[in-house]
């Protein structure tokens, strides 16, 4: 597969602006449409198949359900009601092994690189602001993921190319997610997080002066290229960077110690890059004309999502969680800011997780979720590649109750593995003039894993 135009990074001035915004956000999510959406986040939530809407109780609640920040480690689990601040340090590694196969040819590997990098989570347990409120009403959380290869990758592809758009976008950018929770009634909490992505407005204006001798030079007539001197090019670029904001709104309810319910909404968000390129071409002060066009690109698109979850204790040491979610993919916009033809379809996603506690210091976890592709069969000129996926996960956690030295609080050590069985799919092309006629197949697998250390202060 070839790509006509790939830009591994932003224009330097835009990159500087984005870096500045990123630094500013570190103190107040340039999130979603990211590794988190593709694979999940955090050792416990990922091991449970992402069935975490009702269970969310650590820093990953800022994504799965911000309301869960209010209730750290409940459902009769070990070491409930921790106090103060907790830091979670982790590292993830994912390896997509995808392929495309044309008729009567060998499989061609699709290299999208690994998803690897460290993450940091911070949770501040419920506080009452020095007795201002009768009970501890507020809790806070923050999550940060930094990919090793790219802080932000802003490549360019065309819908006619054979491309996995979600792998191409989602794993190549950092994530920053803040969240806050408030207990509005006993056992009922609300939570809010913010998704933040950039809105880039760029206009390029000015004059390019081409003298007649340059226009009629031998080099110009033979090669079609007109050599210009720097002083003859007077272009200015106007850039404006603002933020596209979308909320994550969650509710969590605990009617009894052995059951809880959760509901979360994640708003649609994407990078909106648009502007006007309109320099004036002056030919020897005889003829002047505008060489202009407008452009608009959409990247890192994430749809509206609603997830409903339940978690309960069917046995004293066994926790089971179940989620189901709706994703509004029918409103998907491709990189050229238009809806594909045919349009994507809305999907439903079930998630299931189970956790068994042994001897109060060991946790064994397993999970599953099913990803239904929103992409219809590509019979025309477009070639968006996407497959259904069966995702299986497992993990464990050990609580170091009495670490040596000066540390007097338990330390949590955990790990997880995740396997994506990518269901092979076939596209049949209808136009004999199509370069990919009569069609092709594609599929593969994805391996993912991570380690995490949780340290309370």
N, C-alpha and C positions, 0 to 999 in steps of 0.2 A: 504494500500500500504506500502510495506517495502522497505527499502533502504539498500543495502549491504555495502556501505561505504560512510559515510558522514563526512566531515571535516569542522567544523564550522569556522575554521580560517586557515590562512596560517601557514606553518612552521615558528617558531618564527623568524628565521634569515631572511626569505623572508618577513615576515610582517614588520620587522624593515626597510628593504630596501624600501618597498612600502610606509611606513609612511614617510620616509625621502624624497622620490620623491614627495609625496603629499605636504609636507611642502615647498619644493622648488618651486613647481608649483604655490603655493599661491602668489608668487611674480612675476611669469611671466605672457585642459578640460580633466582631466581624465574623459572624458564625454561620451556621447552616450552609447548605450546598457544599458540603465538606466531607472529610473523612468520617465525621460523626454520623452523617446520614447514611453513608455507604456501609460502614462496618459496626457502628455502635461506639460506645465510649465507656471507659472504666472497666476494671476487671470483673466486678460483680455483675453489673448490668449486662456486659457482653457475654459472660458465661451463662446467664439466664435467658439468652436469646433476645435480649432487649425487652422482655416482658416486665417492664419496670415502672409503668405509669402509676400503679397503686403502691409499689414497693419503694419508689425513689426516696432515698434517705441519706445519700452522701453528696459529694460535690456534683455528680452527674445529674442530680435533680434539676440543675439549671437548664438542662436539655429535655430530660424525660418528663419532668413535672416539677416546676419550681415550688409548688406548695409543699412538696415532700421535705424541703429544707427544715421545716418546722419539727419533724419527728425523726431524729436520728436513731437508727437501729432499734426498732420496736418489733412487734409480733413475737414477743417472748424470747427474743434472741439474746445471745451473750453480750454482756457489757452494754446494756441500754443506757440512755440518758447521759451520754458523755458531756463534759462541760468544756467551755472555752473554745479554742481554735484548733482545727485539725488540718494538717497538710497531707495531701496525697501526691506521691511522686510515681510516675509510671513511664513505660516505654512500650511502643507497639511496633509490630512489623507485619506487613501484609504483602503477599506476592500474587498478583493476578496472572494466571497462565491461560491466556485466551488464544483462540485461533480462528482463522477463516479458511475455508476449503472450497476451491473452485472445482467444477466437474473434471474428473480424470486428472487431477493434480494433487500434489502432496499438500498437507496442511501447512499454512503459513502462520507463524507465530505473530501475535499482536503484542508488541512491547510497549506497555504503559508504565514501566518502572515500578519500583516497590513503594509501598506506603509505609514510611518509617519515621519515627521521631519521638521525642519525649513529650510528656504532658504534665501539667501541674493542676491540682485542685485545692481550693481553700474553702472551708466551711466555718462559719461563725455561728455557734449554737444559739438557741433562743435567748434573747436578752430582754430586760425590762427597763433599760436605760436608767439604772441607778434608782429603781423604785418608783419611777414615774407611773408605771402601770401596775395593776394588782397582780398580774401573772406575766410570765415571760411570753411575749406576743410576737416578737420579730426574730427572723433568722436570715442569714445572708450566705451566698455562695458565689464562687468564681471558678471557671475552668479555662485553661489555656493549653492549646496544642500547637507545637511548632514542627512542621515537617523539616526533615534534614536537608533535602535537596533544594526546596524553593520556599521562600516566605510567601510568595504569591506568583503563580504561573498564569500568564495571560496569553495563551496561544491562540491561533486562528485556524479554523478548519472550515470546510465547505460542506453543506448538507449532501452534496453529490458524492463526497468521499465516503468510503467505508470506515466508519469511525464509531467507537463506543463513547458517546458524548458524556455519559455520567462518570465513567472511569477517567476520562480525559480531564473533566472539570473537578470532580469532587475531592480527589486525593491530593491536589496540588496547591493547597492554600492553608494558611494558619487559621485557627479558631480561637475566638475569645468570647466567653459567655458569662455575663453577670446575672444574678438572680436574687430576688428577695421574697420572703414568705411572711404572712401575717396570720395569726390565729384569730378569726373573727368570732368564733364561738368555741366552747370546749369541744375538742375532737374534730373540729372543722377548720381547715386552713385554705387560704388562697395564696397563689404565687404568681409572680410576674418576672419574665426575662425579656431582654431586648435582642433582636437580631439586627445587625447593622451591616449593610453592604454599601459600596460606593456608588455615587451618581456622578459621572464624569462628563462635563460639558467642555468641548474643545473647539474653538474656531481659529482657523489659520487664514490670515488676511495679509494683504500687502501687494507689492509690485515686483515683477520680474522684467528687467529691461534687456532686450535682445537687440544689439546693433545690427545694421544691414550687412556689414562686413563679416560679422560672426555668422549671420544667417546664411550668407552665400559663400562661406568658406569651403575649401576643398574637403575638409574633414566632415563638415555638416552634410555636404552633398553625397559623399561616399558612404559614411557610416550612419547618417540620420541622427547623429548626436551633435548638439550645439554646445561647445565649450563656453562656460560662463565664468566671469570673475566675481569674487565675493561681493565687491561693491555694487554690482549690478543686480543683486538679489536682496531685496528689502522686504522680508516677511516677518510678521509678528504673530505670536500665538497667544490667544486668550484661553485660560484654563480656569475652570471652576469646579471644585470638588465639594460635594455635599454628601449626606448620608441618606440611603433608603432604610427606613426603620420599619420593622415588623415585630409584633409581639409574640411571646410565648406565654400563654395564660393557662394556669393549672388550678385544679381543685382536688383536695384530698380529704376523705372522711373516714374516721375510725369509730364505728359504732360500738365495737367491743375490742378487747385486747387481741382477739384471734382472727379478726377480719378487717380489711380496709378496702376502700374504693378510690379510684382516681380517674380524672378526666383532664385532658390537655388539648389545647389548640395551638398550632404553630402557623403563623401567617406566611403568606407568599412573599418571596423576596428574590432579588437578583441584582447583578451589576448592570446598570443602565449607562452605556457609553454612547454619547451622541455629539453631533456638532456639525460645523460647516467648514469646508475647505474651499476658499474662493479667492485665489490670487489673480491679479490683473496682469496679463501678458502684454507687454508693450514692444511692438516690432518696429524698431528704428524711428519711433515717434511718428509713424505713418498710420499704423493700425494698432488699436488696443482692444482687447476683449477679455471677458471674464472666463476663467477656466475653473468652474466651481461645481461642487456637488455636496449634497448632504449625506450624512451617514448615521446609522444607529445600530449598535450591537447590544445583544443581551448575553450575559454569561452567568454561570453559577446559579441557574434557575432552580428554585425549590418551591413546590406547590403548597397551597393550603393543606393542612393536615389536622385530623381530629382522631385522637386515640382514647379509648375507654378501657380501663383495667380493673381487675379484682385480684386480691391476694388473700390467702387464708391458710390456717393451720389445720390440715386434716388429721394430723397426729402431733404430739407434743414437740417433736424435734424435726418435723418436716413442714416446709413452707412451699406452697404452690402458687404461681402467679400466671394470669392469663390476660392477654391484651388483644384487642382488635382495633384496626385503624382504617380510616378512609383518606385517600390522597387524591387531590384535585388535579390530576395530570392533564385533563382535557383543556386546561388553560395554558399549557406549555408553549413557550416561545423559543424558537431556535436562535442561533447566534445572529441571524439577520433580522431579529426582532419581529418575526412573523410566525403565525401558526403553521405547522407542517400540514401538508396535504397527502394522505389523510391525517386528521388530527389525532393526537394521543388520546387515550381513554383513561377514565378514572379507575382506580384500583382499590382493593381491600387487602389488608395485611394482617394475618393472624400471628400471634407470638405466644409461646408457652415456655415456662421455666419452672424448675424445681430445685430446692436447696435442702440438704440434710445436715443437721448439726450433730457432731459426735464428740462426746467428752468435753463439751463446752469450749473447745479450742480449735476444732477442725470443722470446716464447712466443705461439703462436696456438692457441686452444682452441675446442672445440665440444662440445655435449652434448645429451642428450635423456632425458626420463623420461615415463612414462605413469602418470597418476593415475586409478585406477578408483574410481568413487564407491561408498561403502559403503551409500548410502541406497537402499532399495527404492522402487518406485513408490508414491506416496502417494495411494491410492484412497479413503481414509477421511477423517477430520476433520483430520488433521495435514498440514502443508505444509512439511516440511523440503526446501529446495532445494539440490541438489548435482548436479554434472555430472562426467562423465569429462573428462579434460583431456590433450591432447598438448602437452608443454612442450619448446620448442626454445631453446637458449641458445648464445651465442658470446661470446668475450672475447679479450683480449690483455694482455700484460705486457711492460714494458720495464725492463731493469735498468740503472740509471745507475751505471756502474762507478766513475766518478771524479768525484763532485760537487765543485763549486768550494768554496773557503773552508776552514774548519777541519775539515769532516767528511771522514773518511778511510775510510768504509765504504760499500759500494754501497747505493743506495736503489732500492726496487722500486715502480714505478708501474703500476697495472693498472686495467682497466675491463671490464664485462660488460653484455650485454643478454639479456633473457629474454622469450619470447613464449609465452603460454598460449592455445592454441586450445581454447576451452570448447565441447564438443560439445553441440549443441542437444538438449533432452530434452522429452518430453511426458508430462504426468500426465492420466489419464482418471479423472474422478470418477464414482462409482456412485450417489450419493444425490442425487435432484433437489432436495432441500432445501438442499444444500450451496451456500454463496454463490459457490463457484468452479465449480459444475457448468456444462457437462459436462467441463471440464478446461481446461488452459492449457499453453503452451510457454515455455521459458526457456533462455537460453544467454548467449553473449557472448565476450569476450576480455579478456586481462590483459596489460599491458605492464609490464616491470620492468627496472631497470637500476641500476648502482652504480659508484662510483669508490673506489679504495683506494690508500693510500700506506703502504709498509712500511719502517720505519726501524730498523736494528739499532744497539744501543749498544755 
